[in-house]
C-alpha cells in the first residue's frame, strides 16, 4: 500500500500529503505483502515543521468503506514513531531539525 492523496483540516491547520514530505513508513515488501496486517502508517512532515500520520487500511470487501485518515502528532511522538517505522526515506537529522 502507498500513501493516499489526502487533505484534512484539523484544529485550524491544513494537513496535505501532497504538500508534506514522507519521512518514514512501514510499507515494505516482506516477501508476501507491503501491508502490515492490512494496515500501513506513513509519517509526514509539513513545511512549517508539523507532523502527521496517515493511517491506511486495506479491505477485501468492496462494500466495506475505507478507513483511511490522518492524525496530527507532536514532534516528540513523531520522533518515537520515526524510530519504530522500518522505512526511512529521510534521514533523522533532516526530518527533525
C-alpha positions as CSV (number, residue, x, y, z in Angstrom):
1,X,0.0,0.0,0.0
2,X,1.2,3.5,-0.8
3,X,0.2,6.8,0.8
4,X,-3.1,8.1,-0.5
5,X,-3.5,11.7,-1.7
6,X,-5.4,13.3,1.2
7,X,-6.0,16.7,2.8
8,X,-7.6,17.3,6.2
9,X,-8.3,20.4,8.2
10,X,-7.7,19.6,11.9
11,X,-7.6,22.2,14.6
12,X,-7.5,25.0,12.1
13,X,-4.4,23.6,10.3
14,X,-4.2,22.0,6.9
15,X,-2.5,18.6,6.6
16,X,-1.9,17.5,3.0
17,X,0.0,14.5,1.8
18,X,0.7,16.5,-1.4
19,X,2.4,19.4,0.4
20,X,4.2,17.4,3.0
21,X,7.3,15.2,3.0
22,X,7.1,11.5,3.7
23,X,9.8,10.8,6.3
24,X,9.1,7.2,7.4
25,X,6.6,4.4,6.8
26,X,6.1,0.7,7.2
27,X,5.1,-0.2,3.6
28,X,7.9,-2.6,2.6
29,X,7.8,-5.9,0.7
30,X,8.3,-8.7,3.2
31,X,8.1,-11.5,0.6
32,X,4.3,-11.7,0.9
33,X,2.8,-8.2,1.1
34,X,3.6,-4.5,1.8
35,X,0.8,-4.3,4.3
36,X,1.2,-4.9,8.0
37,X,-1.9,-7.0,8.8
38,X,-3.9,-4.9,6.2
39,X,-2.7,-1.6,7.6
40,X,0.1,0.9,7.0
41,X,1.4,4.0,8.7
42,X,3.0,6.9,6.8
43,X,4.8,9.7,8.8
44,X,4.8,13.1,7.2
45,X,6.5,16.5,8.0
46,X,5.0,19.7,6.7
47,X,6.9,22.8,5.5
48,X,6.1,24.6,8.8
49,X,7.5,21.7,10.9
50,X,4.3,20.0,11.9
51,X,4.0,16.2,11.8
52,X,1.1,13.9,11.0
53,X,0.5,10.3,10.3
54,X,-1.6,8.9,7.6
55,X,-3.2,5.5,8.5
56,X,-4.3,3.3,5.7
57,X,-6.4,0.1,5.9
58,X,-7.0,-2.3,3.1
59,X,-10.3,-4.0,2.6
60,X,-11.0,-7.2,0.6
61,X,-14.7,-6.4,0.6
62,X,-15.8,-3.8,-1.9
63,X,-18.8,-3.0,0.3
64,X,-16.7,-2.0,3.3
65,X,-15.7,1.7,3.3
66,X,-12.1,2.7,3.5
67,X,-10.9,3.7,7.0
68,X,-8.0,5.9,5.9
69,X,-7.3,9.1,7.9
70,X,-4.7,11.5,9.0
71,X,-3.8,12.4,12.6
72,X,-1.5,15.3,13.7
73,X,1.1,14.3,16.2
74,X,3.7,16.2,18.3
75,X,7.3,16.3,17.4
76,X,8.1,14.0,20.3
77,X,5.6,11.4,19.1
78,X,6.9,11.8,15.6
79,X,10.4,11.0,16.7
80,X,9.3,7.9,18.6
81,X,7.2,6.7,15.6
82,X,10.1,7.5,13.2
83,X,12.3,5.0,15.0
84,X,9.5,2.4,15.1
85,X,8.9,2.5,11.4
86,X,11.3,0.4,9.3
87,X,11.5,2.5,6.1
88,X,13.1,6.0,6.4
89,X,13.4,7.8,3.1
90,X,14.5,10.9,5.0
91,X,17.4,10.9,7.4
92,X,16.8,11.8,11.1
93,X,18.8,15.0,11.0
94,X,16.8,16.3,8.0
95,X,13.4,15.2,9.5
96,X,13.9,16.8,12.9
97,X,16.0,19.9,12.5
